[in-house]
Structures are given as C-alpha cells and as structure tokens.
Amino acid sequence: MSTVLERGTGTTVSWAEPDATLWVASVDGEYAGMVEFRDGRFVAASSTGKDLGVFVSLLRAKEAVENGPAKTLQFPYVAAVAASAIVSATAVAFTAFAVL
C-alpha cells in the first residue's frame, strides 16, 4: 500500500508500506526516511538514518520525517529555566513578607 501526500511547499511525499510495521517515505523517487513500529511506539528516522524521535501516533512520526526533527529544548536548559523561575518567585515572596 502506498499513499501520496501533497505538501504546501510543492514537495510530494510518497509513503509505501512494505511491511505491516514499516513505512518508507520518498520524494521524487528518492528515499526520504522511514517510520518503524517497535515496542508499541512509532520510531522515525531521516534519510540519513538520524533518529527523529519516538511517537505515540503514526501521523506524528510521519510528520517528523516530512518536516525534519522538531525543535526541542534539552533537559539541562529546561531545568535551568525552571530553577531560575523558582528562585525569582522565592525572592519575591521573601521581599513581600519582609515588607509586611
């Protein structure tokens, strides 16, 4: 089974399903990536084999192949921002308490 998806950018992405747990994307006849169903999740890979993520739906995994990896914040950055917010909130609370 294969499906063709017309993208807004004029790029046509074709999907083939050579196996019940494997979907292969191509653009203009060239390999563009794949999605594999493993351990209850959909694993997406780019045309170069780069890991694009693990998804709970086939649709999201295919979107990752078609659009490239999503921009995600890495854990240390998120933790630093969260810690900074906690410190700021604590400082405001202590200042407000001291004024009372």
Residue pairs with C-beta under 8 A, 6 or more apart in sequence:
1 16
1 17
2 14
2 15
2 16
2 17
3 14
3 15
4 12
4 13
4 14
4 15
5 12
5 13
5 14
5 15
5 66
6 12
7 13
7 66
11 27
12 27
12 28
13 25
13 26
13 27
13 32
13 65
13 66
14 25
14 26
14 27
15 23
15 24
15 25
15 62
16 23
16 24
16 26
17 23
17 24
18 24
20 37
21 36
21 37
21 38
22 34
22 35
22 36
22 37
23 34
23 35
23 36
23 58
23 61
23 62
24 31
24 33
24 34
25 31
25 32
25 33
25 34
25 35
25 62
25 65
25 66
26 32
30 47
31 47
32 47
32 65
32 66
33 44
33 45
33 46
33 47
33 52
33 65
33 66
34 44
34 45
34 65
35 42
35 43
35 44
35 45
35 58
35 61
35 62
35 65
36 42
36 43
36 45
37 43
37 58
41 54
41 55
41 56
42 54
42 55
42 56
42 57
42 58
42 60
42 61
43 51
43 53
43 54
43 55
43 61
44 51
44 52
44 53
44 54
44 55
44 61
44 62
44 64
44 65
45 51
45 52
45 65
46 52
46 65
46 68
46 69
50 69
52 61
52 64
52 65
52 68
52 69
53 61
53 64
53 69
53 70
55 61
55 64
64 70
